Amino acid sequence: MTDPAPATPPADPVRARRAQIAHASKLAQRVGYALFAIAVVAFFVGFFSGFTGTITTIIIVLMAVGSVLLAPAIVAGYAVKAAERDDLEHGR
């Protein structure tokens, strides 16, 4: 008597890693865009109340950190989508 086949095939480690990267990319994009939104709010606060050194520093830091998060996250997101599309086109 043979063992029955498993109910689900073993997970593909490449697709599992790709899913992790996609999740991290989405999270980094959300945080990056949120930082940009906060920077815009801080800009308008400074615009209407007068720019101080503190407001200016906050805006610059938010934009810098948002950019550092967004740039690789956007590229990674497109890479994951392209890899998934390629897998589907080639039947993998």
C-alpha positions, 0 to 999 in steps of 0.5 A, spaced: 500 500 500 502 506 498 502 513 501 496 517 499 499 524 495 499 530 499 493 534 499 497 540 497 504 540 493 510 543 496 510 551 496 515 553 491 521 557 495 522 562 489 514 564 489 514 564 497 520 569 497 517 573 491 511 573 496 515 576 501 518 581 497 512 583 494 509 584 501 515 588 504 515 592 497 507 594 499 509 596 506 515 600 504 510 604 499 505 605 504 510 608 509 513 612 503 507 615 501 505 616 508 511 620 509 510 624 503 503 626 505 505 628 512 511 632 508 505 636 504 501 637 510 508 640 514 509 644 508 502 647 508 503 649 515 509 652 514 506 656 508 501 659 512 504 660 519 511 662 516 517 657 515 521 656 521 528 652 521 524 646 525 518 646 520 523 646 514 528 640 517 521 636 518 519 637 511 526 635 508 527 629 513 520 626 511 522 627 504 528 624 504 526 618 508 520 617 504 524 617 498 529 612 500 523 608 502 519 609 495 525 608 490 527 601 491 520 599 493 517 601 487 522 598 483 522 591 487 514 591 486 515 592 478 520 586 479 515 582 482 510 583 477 514 582 471 517 575 474 510 573 476 507 575 469 513 571 466 512 565 470 504 565 467 506 566 460 511 561 460 507 556 464 511 555 470 
